[in-house]
C-alpha cells in the first residue's frame, strides 16, 4: 500500500482540525464543502472509510516518521 508523506498527512490533519473549529463557529456551505473535501482526502490517503479512523491512521503514520526525513528536499 502506498503511504502519504508525513508532511502531507500533517497538513491534512491541521486543515481538518482548523475547519472543524470554523464549522463550529460558522457552518457556512463553503466551510462544510471544504471540510468534506479534506475528510475525503484523509480517508483515501489512509485507506479508511470514516474520519475518526482516518485521523487515527494518519497520526499513527506520523508517529513513525523520521525527524530528519529529507525526502521533500531537492538534490
N, CA, C and O of each residue as an XYZ file, in Angstrom:
300
protein
N       0.844     -1.179      0.000
C       0.000      0.000      0.000
C       0.890      1.244      0.000
O       1.878      1.309      0.730
N       0.534      2.213     -0.813
C       1.238      3.485     -0.826
C       0.931      4.254      0.451
O      -0.179      4.195      0.980
N       1.924      4.967      0.927
C       1.723      5.768      2.127
C       2.056      7.214      1.814
O       3.038      7.503      1.130
N       1.247      8.103      2.312
C       1.461      9.534      2.108
C       2.679      9.998      2.892
O       3.015      9.440      3.937
N       3.321     11.009      2.377
C       4.454     11.606      3.086
C       3.935     12.229      4.386
O       2.836     12.782      4.414
N       4.721     12.138      5.451
C       4.290     12.718      6.734
C       3.906     14.196      6.649
O       3.002     14.634      7.359
N       4.573     14.967      5.798
C       4.232     16.388      5.662
C       2.828     16.558      5.097
O       2.102     17.473      5.486
N       2.450     15.679      4.186
C       1.100     15.724      3.602
C       0.071     15.380      4.674
O      -0.949     16.056      4.805
N       0.343     14.338      5.427
C      -0.585     13.938      6.493
C      -0.733     15.037      7.536
O      -1.844     15.333      7.975
N       0.373     15.637      7.929
C       0.321     16.710      8.938
C      -0.515     17.872      8.419
O      -1.314     18.440      9.165
N      -0.343     18.229      7.159
C      -1.113     19.322      6.562
C      -2.600     18.990      6.556
O      -3.426     19.833      6.903
N      -2.945     17.767      6.163
C      -4.350     17.365      6.122
C      -4.977     17.369      7.515
O      -6.108     17.823      7.689
N      -4.247     16.866      8.500
C      -4.756     16.859      9.878
C      -4.967     18.295     10.360
O      -6.000     18.608     10.950
N      -3.995     19.157     10.111
C      -4.113     20.558     10.528
C      -5.299     21.240      9.853
O      -6.048     21.976     10.494
N      -5.462     20.988      8.549
C      -6.597     21.575      7.826
C      -7.914     21.075      8.402
O      -8.836     21.863      8.612
N      -8.012     19.772      8.661
C      -9.252     19.216      9.202
C      -9.579     19.851     10.553
O     -10.714     20.261     10.791
N      -8.586     19.930     11.429
C      -8.831     20.493     12.761
C      -9.240     21.961     12.685
O     -10.122     22.396     13.425
N      -8.611     22.721     11.802
C      -8.974     24.125     11.623
C     -10.393     24.258     11.084
O     -11.178     25.073     11.569
N     -10.712     23.451     10.082
C     -12.055     23.504      9.501
C     -13.128     23.067     10.496
O     -14.237     23.600     10.497
N     -12.795     22.108     11.327
C     -13.755     21.662     12.342
C     -14.088     22.807     13.291
O     -15.246     22.992     13.665
N     -13.073     23.574     13.680
C     -13.311     24.732     14.538
C     -14.112     25.808     13.811
O     -15.028     26.399     14.381
N     -13.763     26.056     12.558
C     -14.512     27.033     11.770
C     -15.965     26.618     11.604
O     -16.870     27.449     11.671
N     -16.182     25.321     11.385
C     -17.538     24.815     11.203
C     -18.365     25.018     12.476
O     -19.564     25.292     12.408
N     -17.720     24.882     13.628
C     -18.429     25.092     14.897
C     -18.855     26.552     15.052
O     -19.892     26.848     15.646
N     -18.035     27.462     14.509
C     -18.341     28.890     14.615
C     -19.190     29.401     13.459
O     -20.065     30.248     13.639
N     -18.916     28.869     12.268
C     -19.564     29.369     11.052
C     -19.890     28.173     10.167
O     -19.028     27.689      9.433
N     -21.096     27.707     10.230
C     -21.462     26.497      9.485
C     -21.890     26.828      8.057
O     -22.915     26.346      7.575
N     -21.092     27.655      7.391
C     -21.418     28.036      6.017
C     -21.203     26.858      5.072
O     -20.498     25.900      5.388
N     -21.821     26.958      3.924
C     -21.708     25.928      2.889
C     -20.263     25.768      2.438
O     -19.802     24.647      2.219
N     -19.550     26.869      2.300
C     -18.159     26.832      1.852
C     -17.276     26.051      2.832
O     -16.467     25.220      2.420
N     -17.435     26.320      4.106
C     -16.647     25.619      5.128
C     -17.016     24.139      5.138
O     -16.137     23.281      5.225
N     -18.299     23.836      5.051
C     -18.734     22.439      5.063
C     -18.192     21.668      3.858
O     -17.759     20.524      3.991
N     -18.217     22.302      2.681
C     -17.699     21.632      1.479
C     -16.199     21.376      1.588
O     -15.719     20.302      1.224
N     -15.468     22.359      2.085
C     -14.020     22.191      2.238
C     -13.721     21.113      3.266
O     -12.792     20.324      3.091
N     -14.508     21.077      4.344
C     -14.330     20.039      5.353
C     -14.612     18.663      4.763
O     -13.885     17.711      5.048
N     -15.650     18.544      3.951
C     -15.956     17.286      3.272
C     -14.801     16.858      2.366
O     -14.452     15.679      2.315
N     -14.209     17.820      1.653
C     -13.081     17.516      0.765
C     -11.876     17.006      1.544
O     -11.257     16.015      1.158
N     -11.545     17.676      2.632
C     -10.401     17.256      3.437
C     -10.675     15.904      4.090
O      -9.781     15.062      4.178
N     -11.907     15.697      4.546
C     -12.278     14.406      5.126
C     -12.100     13.289      4.105
O     -11.515     12.251      4.413
N     -12.599     13.499      2.905
C     -12.471     12.507      1.835
C     -10.996     12.224      1.542
O     -10.594     11.067      1.419
N     -10.199     13.279      1.433
C      -8.779     13.109      1.128
C      -8.060     12.362      2.237
O      -7.221     11.506      1.957
N      -8.365     12.662      3.473
C      -7.762     11.929      4.587
C      -8.144     10.456      4.549
O      -7.303      9.589      4.784
N      -9.398     10.172      4.257
C      -9.848      8.777      4.194
C      -9.142      8.028      3.063
O      -8.667      6.910      3.262
N      -9.075      8.630      1.896
C      -8.417      7.980      0.763
C      -6.932      7.795      1.053
O      -6.370      6.732      0.788
N      -6.311      8.814      1.590
C      -4.875      8.777      1.860
C      -4.508      7.704      2.876
O      -3.435      7.106      2.793
N      -5.390      7.463      3.828
C      -5.095      6.489      4.879
C      -5.753      5.133      4.645
O      -5.527      4.197      5.411
N      -6.566      5.017      3.594
C      -7.222      3.738      3.305
C      -8.320      3.401      4.291
O      -8.552      2.230      4.591
N      -8.995      4.416      4.794
C     -10.069      4.204      5.771
C     -11.393      4.707      5.199
O     -11.438      5.266      4.104
N     -12.467      4.498      5.959
C     -13.796      4.873      5.466
C     -14.501      5.931      6.294
O     -15.572      6.399      5.908
N     -13.925      6.317      7.424
C     -14.546      7.375      8.221
C     -13.457      8.256      8.824
O     -12.308      7.834      8.963
N     -13.825      9.464      9.175
C     -12.838     10.448      9.611
C     -12.147     10.054     10.902
O     -10.956     10.323     11.063
N     -12.848      9.431     11.817
C     -12.210      9.026     13.073
C     -11.088      8.023     12.809
O      -9.993      8.150     13.357
N     -11.365      7.040     11.979
C     -10.342      6.052     11.623
C      -9.204      6.695     10.837
O      -8.038      6.347     11.023
N      -9.548      7.628      9.965
C      -8.530      8.306      9.158
C      -7.580      9.115     10.041
O      -6.368      9.104      9.824
N      -8.121      9.806     11.020
C      -7.278     10.592     11.918
C      -6.361      9.701     12.754
O      -5.192     10.027     12.962
N      -6.891      8.585     13.229
C      -6.073      7.644     13.999
C      -4.953      7.088     13.119
O      -3.794      7.049     13.531
N      -5.308      6.660     11.907
C      -4.318      6.090     10.995
C      -3.256      7.122     10.620
O      -2.067      6.802     10.592
N      -3.669      8.348     10.335
C      -2.718      9.396      9.960
C      -1.772      9.703     11.115
O      -0.564      9.830     10.915
N      -2.310      9.820     12.303
C      -1.458     10.111     13.466
C      -0.520      8.953     13.759
O       0.614      9.163     14.191
N      -0.983      7.738     13.528
C      -0.133      6.562     13.722
C       1.022      6.582     12.726
O       2.159      6.275     13.084
N       0.733      6.939     11.487
C       1.787      7.010     10.474
C       2.777      8.132     10.805
O       3.972      7.998     10.543
N       2.289      9.225     11.373
C       3.169     10.326     11.751
C       4.101      9.923     12.888
O       5.249     10.362     12.946
N       3.603      9.097     13.777
C       4.403      8.695     14.934
C       5.678      7.967     14.501
O       6.693      8.034     15.195
N       5.633      7.279     13.368
C       6.800      6.543     12.893
C       7.676      7.327     11.946
O       8.669      6.805     11.439
N       7.320      8.572     11.701
C       8.096      9.382     10.751
C       9.437      9.765     11.361
O       9.535     10.051     12.554
N      10.455      9.764     10.530
C      11.784     10.164     10.991
C      11.835     11.680     11.104
O      11.323     12.395     10.242
N      12.442     12.151     12.148
C      12.569     13.595     12.345
C      13.474     14.229     11.289
O      13.314     15.406     10.966
N      14.429     13.457     10.746
C      15.368     14.005      9.777
C      15.003     13.620      8.342
O      15.877     13.570      7.477
N      13.750     13.353      8.086
C      13.304     12.968      6.756
C      13.491     14.140      5.797
O      12.901     15.206      5.975
N      14.322     13.924      4.779
C      14.602     14.990      3.836
C      14.088     14.669      2.430
O      14.587     15.219      1.448
N      13.114     13.800      2.333
C      12.655     13.344      1.026
C      11.937     14.428      0.222
O      11.721     14.253     -0.978
N      11.567     15.531      0.848
C      10.933     16.618      0.110
C      11.948     17.618     -0.417
O      11.609     18.491     -1.216
N      13.177     17.496      0.024
C      14.206     18.420     -0.430
C      14.703     18.012     -1.807
O      14.791     16.825     -2.121
N      15.021     18.990     -2.609
C      15.551     18.697     -3.945
C      17.051     18.502     -3.860
O      17.719     19.058     -2.989
N      17.560     17.714     -4.766
C      19.004     17.417     -4.761
C      19.811     18.559     -5.322
O      21.037     18.474     -5.390
